[in-house]
Amino acid sequence: MAAATTMQWAPHDYQLLAKQDAYRAMEAELKKLFDTAPQDDPVKKETLQKDFEGFKKLFTRFLQEKSPHINWEKIQPLHEGAVLPYADISQRELTPEICSNLLSKLVVLKLNGGLGTSMGCKGPKSLISVRSGLTFLDLTVQQIEDLNRRYNSEVPLVLMNSFNTDEDTEKILRKYKSCQVKIFTFNQSRYPRINKESLLPIATDVSDSNLEAWYPPGHGDTYKAFAESGLLEQFIKEGKEFVFVSNIDNLGATVDFSILNHMVNPPNGPMSEYVMEVTDKTRADVKGGTLVGYEDKLRLLEIAQVHKDHVDEFKSVTKFNKDSKFFCRFFNTNNLWMKLSAMKRLVDKNELDMEVIVNNKTLGDGLGVIQLETAVGAAIKNFDNAIGVNVPRSRFLPVKKTSDLLLVMSNLYDMDNGFLDMSAKRQFKTVPLVKLGSHFEKVQEFLRRFENIPDMLELDHLTVSGDVTFGKDVSLKGTVIIVAEHGNRINIPPGAVLENKIVSGNLRILDH
């Protein structure tokens, strides 16, 4: 293994000795793990060495962190122009020639490291069927292919996989060989989970025999992993200038010409190296990260960084009183636009500074572990002239639960070449609030409970709890609440129209 990283400690640290001991113990355990790597696989050893070096830097910062909380008194109001309304940047003319030129500079990068386990599925989440038998990945490829055909462009699609998703994703990519999209992949790092009590790795070797002992360290790893893959430098040499990064399960995260044009051709002032899409908060988004001014920089503030005394203020969706430090009316969608050369500069100079996220987990055997992670949006403060753009809610359409899946499978949305748009037949362009109970948590069980997806064009709010099934051609309107009490089952009959109704355990239908 390469020479050990030297740990720099702040002077007069009252826990200095304990921290130094923890670091030395970690370093010794990592060396033992490294020595278990196959001697005849130099590529794996090189990857492992890079991963361990990155992990040690993160572990060092974790030990040196005095408090995970931001200094509330240092928060500053956002300066004028820090967050632009989408309407202001979408008024410029975009001819087919302009669009084609914009696309010639673009790379699309999707974060594809997550599994579908929370929805009861095995393998990568991107391979879950979400609409008309098409997966997240199918829809993404269709979108990019449509752009390339329409504008005679060559926008590449890049997938950042994790060790959890890489093998299955690579197998599926074969089916896209005839598509007009060049697809590239790279893997983010693989870090060892830490025993919460001993602060040592729980892994005993680096084989794949115990994958539960390892984890992908959050999407903040994008910058380092993208650069180390060689793709960042390759795209720059090919003349690409910007990258659009987003979660693959956000079906609203499509290429937006107005935002790209604002970056490529700034109307006034210097070019923005980084644009974060934010959208207005609802009560369902109160925990989402927001942008604040901090030390004269734009900064992403996550709820984990907020002291308990200020959490209520952070979560508020109404305007604060005159003593409030800021107005958190929007949150980060994780749709991010960056200048490739700026990303390379920051990686090369080791100038990326992202807050360490301490993610506490409990494994199946009850063991408490720690995952040290970073968030890709936290690097906004490191880029020059970074801004936010307050985009329509339609650009944030994540599928995290089966309640989200029900929405995107329904007639609320029309689909064309992988793009989902709110149906013109819906009078109000807001998304209904849908809450499905535990009987609907897993995808297969969820699908079994619907003979087909109900008509939801006029739905405002749906709550379903208990053992409930839906017959064919059901229509849901207004506010509908269906509650099957324990031991009871409710079968909504075919063709039923429920408008502002409460359906109880004995199938009494009441006006709401």
C-alpha positions in Angstrom: 0.0 0.0 0.0 1.2 3.5 -0.7 2.8 5.7 1.9 0.4 6.7 4.7 -1.5 10.0 4.6 -0.2 12.3 7.3 -2.9 13.5 9.6 -2.8 17.2 10.5 -4.2 18.1 13.9 -5.4 21.4 15.2 -3.3 22.5 18.2 -4.6 22.4 21.8 -7.3 19.8 20.9 -8.4 18.5 24.3 -9.2 15.1 22.7 -6.0 15.1 20.7 -4.6 11.8 22.0 -7.8 9.9 21.6 -8.3 11.1 18.0 -4.7 10.3 17.1 -5.1 6.8 18.6 -8.4 6.3 16.6 -6.7 7.4 13.4 -3.7 5.1 13.9 -5.9 2.2 14.7 -8.0 2.9 11.6 -4.9 3.1 9.4 -3.6 -0.2 10.8 -6.9 -1.9 10.0 -7.0 -0.5 6.5 -3.5 -1.9 5.9 -4.7 -5.3 7.0 -7.7 -5.1 4.7 -5.5 -4.0 1.8 -3.2 -7.0 2.3 -6.2 -9.3 1.7 -6.5 -8.1 -1.9 -5.6 -10.6 -4.6 -1.9 -10.1 -5.5 -2.5 -11.0 -9.1 -5.1 -8.2 -9.7 -3.2 -4.9 -9.9 -6.2 -3.0 -11.2 -8.2 -4.0 -8.1 -5.3 -3.1 -5.8 -5.0 0.4 -7.5 -8.7 1.0 -7.1 -8.6 -0.1 -3.5 -5.7 2.1 -2.7 -7.5 5.2 -4.2 -10.7 4.3 -2.2 -8.8 3.9 1.0 -6.9 7.2 0.5 -10.3 9.0 0.0 -11.8 7.2 3.0 -8.9 8.2 5.3 -9.4 11.9 4.3 -13.1 11.7 5.1 -12.3 9.8 8.4 -9.8 12.5 9.4 -12.3 15.2 8.9 -14.9 13.2 10.9 -12.5 13.0 13.8 -11.6 16.7 13.6 -15.2 17.9 13.3 -16.1 19.8 16.5 -19.8 20.1 15.7 -22.0 19.0 12.7 -24.0 22.2 13.2 -23.7 25.4 11.2 -23.0 28.6 13.1 -26.5 30.1 12.9 -25.3 33.6 13.6 -23.1 33.6 10.5 -26.0 32.9 8.1 -26.5 35.8 5.7 -29.4 36.8 3.6 -29.1 35.7 0.0 -27.6 38.4 -2.2 -29.5 39.8 -5.1 -29.3 37.4 -8.0 -28.2 34.5 -5.9 -31.4 32.6 -6.9 -33.0 33.5 -10.3 -36.6 32.9 -11.1 -36.9 30.4 -14.0 -39.2 32.8 -15.8 -36.3 35.3 -16.0 -34.0 33.0 -17.8 -36.5 31.2 -20.0 -37.5 34.3 -22.1 -34.6 34.2 -24.4 -35.1 32.9 -28.0 -34.0 29.3 -28.5 -33.8 28.4 -32.2 -33.0 24.9 -33.4 -29.5 26.1 -34.3 -28.9 27.5 -30.8 -30.2 24.3 -29.2 -28.0 22.2 -31.4 -25.0 24.3 -30.5 -25.8 24.0 -26.8 -26.1 20.3 -26.9 -22.7 20.0 -28.6 -21.2 21.2 -25.3 -23.2 19.0 -22.9 -22.7 15.7 -21.0 -25.6 14.2 -19.1 -24.6 12.3 -15.9 -27.1 10.3 -13.9 -26.5 9.1 -10.4 -27.2 5.4 -10.6 -25.8 3.9 -7.4 -29.0 3.1 -5.5 -30.8 -0.2 -5.1 -34.6 -0.8 -5.3 -34.7 -2.5 -1.9 -36.8 0.2 -0.2 -39.6 -0.6 -2.8 -39.1 -4.4 -2.4 -37.1 -4.9 -5.6 -33.7 -6.6 -6.1 -31.0 -4.9 -8.1 -30.5 -1.3 -9.3 -33.4 1.0 -8.7 -33.0 2.3 -12.3 -34.2 -1.1 -13.6 -37.6 -0.8 -11.9 -40.5 -0.6 -14.4 -42.2 2.8 -13.9 -44.3 3.5 -17.0 -45.7 1.3 -19.8 -43.1 -1.4 -19.0 -40.2 1.1 -19.3 -37.6 1.5 -16.6 -36.0 4.7 -15.3 -33.0 3.8 -17.5 -35.2 3.2 -20.5 -36.8 6.6 -20.2 -33.4 8.3 -19.7 -32.0 6.7 -22.8 -35.2 7.6 -24.8 -34.9 11.2 -23.7 -31.2 11.6 -24.8 -31.8 9.7 -28.0 -34.7 12.0 -28.9 -32.5 15.1 -28.4 -29.7 13.6 -30.5 -32.0 12.8 -33.3 -34.0 16.0 -33.3 -30.9 18.3 -33.1 -28.4 16.0 -34.9 -26.2 16.1 -31.7 -24.1 13.6 -29.8 -25.0 14.1 -26.1 -23.3 11.3 -24.2 -25.1 9.6 -21.2 -22.8 8.8 -18.3 -24.0 6.6 -15.4 -22.2 6.8 -12.0 -22.8 3.2 -10.7 -21.9 1.8 -7.3 -20.5 -1.6 -6.5 -24.1 -2.5 -5.8 -25.4 -1.6 -9.2 -22.5 -1.9 -11.7 -22.7 -5.6 -12.7 -26.5 -5.6 -13.3 -26.4 -2.2 -15.1 -23.6 -3.3 -17.5 -25.7 -6.4 -18.5 -28.7 -4.3 -19.3 -26.7 -1.7 -21.3 -26.3 -4.3 -24.1 -29.9 -3.7 -25.2 -29.1 0.0 -26.1 -26.3 -0.7 -28.6 -28.5 0.3 -31.5 -29.7 3.5 -29.9 -28.3 6.9 -31.0 -26.7 7.4 -27.6 -23.2 6.8 -26.4 -23.3 5.4 -22.9 -20.4 5.5 -20.5 -20.2 4.2 -17.0 -17.8 4.6 -14.0 -18.0 3.4 -10.4 -18.0 5.6 -7.3 -15.8 4.6 -4.4 -16.4 1.7 -2.0 -15.7 2.6 1.6 -15.7 0.4 4.7 -18.6 0.7 7.2 -17.4 1.7 10.7 -18.3 0.0 13.9 -20.0 2.8 15.9 -18.4 1.8 19.2 -14.8 0.9 18.1 -14.6 3.3 15.1 -12.9 0.5 13.2 -14.0 -1.2 9.9 -16.4 -4.2 10.3 -14.9 -5.8 7.2 -12.4 -8.6 7.6 -11.3 -8.7 4.0 -11.9 -6.9 0.7 -13.7 -9.7 -1.1 -17.3 -9.5 -2.2 -18.3 -12.2 0.4 -19.7 -9.6 2.8 -21.0 -6.6 0.8 -22.9 -5.4 3.9 -19.5 -4.3 5.3 -19.1 -1.7 2.6 -21.0 1.3 1.2 -20.9 3.9 -1.6 -20.1 7.2 0.2 -22.9 9.4 -1.1 -23.1 11.4 -4.4 -20.5 13.9 -3.2 -18.1 11.3 -4.5 -19.1 12.2 -8.1 -16.3 14.7 -8.6 -13.4 12.5 -7.5 -14.8 9.3 -9.1 -15.6 11.1 -12.4 -12.1 12.5 -12.6 -10.4 9.3 -11.6 -12.3 7.4 -14.3 -10.6 9.5 -17.0 -14.0 10.5 -18.4 -13.8 14.1 -17.2 -10.6 14.8 -19.0 -11.8 12.8 -22.0 -14.9 14.9 -22.4 -13.0 18.2 -22.0 -10.6 17.1 -24.8 -13.6 16.3 -27.0 -14.9 19.9 -26.6 -17.6 19.2 -24.0 -17.9 22.1 -21.6 -20.9 21.4 -19.2 -22.4 18.5 -17.3 -25.9 18.1 -16.1 -26.0 15.9 -13.0 -29.2 14.5 -11.5 -30.7 11.4 -9.8 -31.9 8.8 -12.2 -35.1 8.3 -10.3 -36.1 12.0 -10.8 -38.3 11.8 -13.9 -38.5 15.6 -14.1 -34.7 16.0 -14.4 -34.5 16.4 -18.2 -32.2 18.6 -20.3 -33.4 22.2 -20.1 -32.2 24.5 -22.9 -32.9 27.7 -21.0 -30.7 26.8 -18.0 -27.9 25.5 -20.3 -28.2 28.6 -22.5 -27.9 30.8 -19.4 -24.6 29.0 -18.5 -23.2 29.0 -22.1 -24.3 32.5 -23.0 -24.6 34.6 -19.7 -26.8 37.6 -20.5 -24.7 39.9 -18.3 -21.8 39.4 -16.0 -19.4 36.5 -15.7 -20.3 32.9 -16.5 -21.7 30.7 -13.7 -19.6 27.6 -13.1 -22.4 26.0 -11.1 -26.2 26.1 -11.2 -28.4 24.4 -8.6 -32.1 23.9 -9.5 -34.3 24.7 -6.5 -38.1 24.6 -6.3 -40.7 26.0 -3.9 -41.2 24.0 -0.7 -44.5 22.3 0.3 -45.2 20.8 3.6 -43.9 17.5 2.2 -40.5 19.0 1.6 -39.7 20.7 4.9 -36.6 18.6 5.5 -35.0 19.4 2.1 -31.7 21.3 1.9 -31.9 25.0 1.0 -29.5 27.7 -0.1 -28.2 30.3 2.3 -25.5 33.0 2.3 -22.6 31.9 4.5 -19.2 33.6 4.7 -20.0 35.5 1.5 -20.6 32.3 -0.4 -23.7 30.5 -1.6 -24.0 27.4 0.6 -26.3 24.4 0.7 -27.7 24.0 4.2 -29.1 20.5 5.1 -31.3 19.8 8.1 -28.6 17.7 9.7 -26.4 20.8 10.0 -29.1 22.8 11.9 -29.1 22.8 15.7 -32.3 21.6 17.3 -33.0 25.2 18.5 -33.4 26.4 14.8 -35.0 23.3 13.2 -38.5 24.7 13.3 -37.3 27.9 11.6 -35.5 25.8 8.9 -38.6 23.7 8.2 -41.0 26.6 8.0 -42.7 27.1 4.6 -44.1 30.5 5.5 -42.3 33.8 5.6 -40.4 34.3 8.9 -40.7 37.2 11.2 -38.3 40.2 11.1 -35.8 38.4 13.4 -35.5 35.4 11.1 -32.1 34.9 9.4 -33.4 33.7 6.1 -36.5 32.6 4.2 -36.3 28.8 3.3 -39.1 28.8 0.8 -37.3 26.5 -1.6 -35.2 23.4 -1.5 -32.5 21.6 -3.6 -33.8 19.3 -6.3 -30.3 17.8 -6.8 -30.5 18.8 -10.5 -27.1 20.4 -10.9 -25.3 22.0 -13.9 -21.5 22.5 -13.8 -18.7 23.6 -15.9 -16.4 20.7 -16.6 -13.2 22.7 -16.5 -14.1 24.1 -13.1 -14.8 20.6 -11.8 -11.4 19.5 -13.0 -9.7 22.5 -11.5 -11.2 21.9 -8.1 -10.4 18.2 -8.1 -6.8 18.7 -9.4 -6.1 21.4 -6.7 -7.9 19.4 -4.0 -10.1 22.4 -3.3 -13.5 20.7 -3.0 -14.8 21.2 0.5 -18.0 19.3 1.3 -19.4 18.8 4.8 -19.1 15.3 6.2 -22.5 13.6 6.7 -22.5 11.0 9.5 -25.1 8.4 8.5 -25.9 6.1 11.4 -27.2 2.6 10.3 -28.3 -0.6 12.1 -27.4 -3.8 10.3 -29.6 -6.9 10.2 -27.8 -8.4 13.2 -28.4 -5.3 15.3 -24.8 -3.9 14.9 -24.6 -0.1 14.9 -22.4 1.3 12.1 -21.4 4.6 10.7 -21.3 5.7 7.1 -19.3 8.8 6.3 -20.7 10.5 3.2 -20.8 13.8 1.3 -23.5 15.4 -0.9 -22.8 16.6 -4.4 -24.7 19.8 -3.9 -22.5 20.8 -0.9 -19.7 21.7 -3.3 -21.6 24.8 -4.6 -19.6 27.1 -2.4 -16.4 26.0 -4.2 -17.4 27.1 -7.7 -17.1 30.7 -9.0 -20.3 32.7 -9.5 -22.5 29.8 -8.5 -26.3 30.5 -8.5 -29.6 28.8 -7.9 -32.5 28.8 -10.3 -36.0 28.5 -8.9 -37.6 26.0 -11.3 -41.2 24.8 -11.7 -42.2 21.9 -9.5 -42.5 19.8 -12.7 -38.6 19.5 -12.7 -38.8 17.6 -9.4 -40.6 14.3 -10.0 -38.7 11.7 -7.9 -40.0 8.2 -7.4 -38.9 7.2 -3.9 -42.0 5.2 -2.8 -44.9 3.4 -4.4 -47.1 6.4 -3.8 -44.8 8.3 -6.2 -45.0 5.3 -8.6 -48.8 5.5 -8.6 -48.7 9.1 -9.7 -46.3 8.6 -12.7 -48.1 5.5 -13.8 -51.5 7.3 -13.9 -53.2 9.5 -16.5 -52.0 12.5 -14.7 -49.0 12.4 -17.0 -48.6 12.0 -20.7 -45.4 10.4 -22.0 -43.5 11.2 -25.3 -40.0 9.9 -26.1 -39.3 9.3 -22.4 -40.5 12.7 -21.3 -43.3 12.9 -18.8 -45.5 16.0 -18.8 -48.6 16.8 -16.8 -51.7 16.0 -18.8 -53.4 18.9 -20.5 -56.7 17.4 -19.3 -55.9 18.2 -15.6 -57.4 21.5 -14.7 -55.0 22.2 -11.8 -51.3 21.6 -12.5 -50.5 20.7 -8.9 -49.6 17.1 -8.1 -52.1 15.3 -5.8 -51.0 14.3 -2.3 -51.0 10.5 -2.2 -50.4 8.4 0.9 -50.4 4.6 0.7 -50.1 2.3 3.7 -47.8 -0.6 4.4 -49.8 -3.0 2.3 -48.6 -1.1 -0.8 -44.9 -0.6 0.2 -43.4 -3.2 -2.1 -43.8 -2.9 -5.9 -45.1 -6.4 -6.6 -47.7 -6.1 -3.8 -48.6 -2.6 -5.0 -49.2 -3.8 -8.6 -51.3 -6.8 -7.4 -53.7 -4.4 -5.6 -54.7 -2.5 -8.8 -56.5 -4.2 -11.6 -55.4 -1.2 -13.6 -54.4 2.3 -12.4 -57.4 4.5 -11.5 -58.3 7.7 -13.3 -56.7 10.4 -11.2 -57.1 13.5 -13.4 -59.4 15.2 -10.8 -57.8 13.9 -7.7 -56.5 16.2 -4.9 -55.7 13.9 -2.1 -55.7 10.1 -1.7 -55.0 8.2 1.5 -55.2 4.4 1.5 -54.6 2.3 4.7 -55.0 -1.4 5.3 -56.0 -4.3 3.0 -57.5 -2.5 0.0 -57.7 -3.6 -3.7 -59.0 -1.6 -6.7 -61.1 -3.0 -9.5 -60.8 -2.0 -13.2 -61.6 1.6 -14.3 -62.0 3.1 -10.9 -62.1 7.0 -10.9 -60.8 9.0 -7.9 -61.8 12.7 -7.6 -61.3 15.4 -4.9 -60.3 13.9 -1.5 -60.6 10.2 -1.1 -59.7 8.3 2.1 -60.0 4.5 2.2 -59.3 2.8 5.5 -59.6 -1.0 6.0 -59.3 -1.8 9.7 -57.2 -4.7 10.8 -58.8 -7.9 9.8 -61.1 -6.3 7.2 -60.6 -6.0 3.5 -62.0 -3.5 1.1 -62.5 -4.2 -2.6 -63.2 -1.1 -4.6 -65.6 -2.5 -7.3 -64.8 -2.0 -11.1 -66.1 1.2 -12.5 -66.5 2.9 -9.1 -66.4 6.7 -9.0 -65.2 8.0 -5.6 -65.5 11.8 -5.3 -64.8 13.4 -1.9 -65.6 10.1 -0.1 -64.4 8.3 3.0 -64.6 4.5 2.6 -64.4 2.8 6.0 -63.7 -0.8 7.1 -67.3 -2.0 6.5 -67.5 -0.4 3.1 -69.7 2.4 4.2 -69.2 5.3 1.7 -69.6 8.7 3.3 -69.4 12.2 1.8 -66.2 14.0 2.8 
